[in-house]
Amino acid sequence: MSTLPRKKQCHKCGQVLPIEMFHKDKRTKDGHHTYCATCKNKLHRALHKTEQWKHWRRSKHLRESYGITEEDLQKILKLQGGICKICGTDTPEGKGWVVDHNHKTGEVRGILCAKCNTGLGMFGDSKERLQKAINYLVL
């Protein structure tokens, strides 16, 4: 007795496709998503381009990484006068404002522009290495 391959109709495009073309989903009766993989992937790509998605991801990152909200970040930035705590710029390039924190304690030190934060990170938060770089620059 041979078994025929199971098929399912995609709720998005309407195509009847082999069940293997649908991602697994424990929440559904048949254990597979209602959209085929192609439609689901298109939907996710479109979703990830929206401002709502970007805001949600940023909020999640701030909360999980530093224990602060976007509002907390803005309050800290306002206390700093709206400028990078190191270079003093009020218009950060690239990724914009980033949270600087102590990697050992997790404590938030301030808000920096991406360039200054990257610079500190490259020196591994080492005061000695940073001082050696300063000494090198003044030669």
Protein Blocks (a to p, Z undefined) as FASTA:
>chain_A
ZZdddddddfklopacdfklpccdfkbmnopafbdfklmmmmmmmmmmpmklmmmmmmmm
mmmmnopafklmmmmmmmnoopafklopabdghjlpaddddfklopafbdcdfklmmmmm
mnoopaklmmmmmmmmmZZ
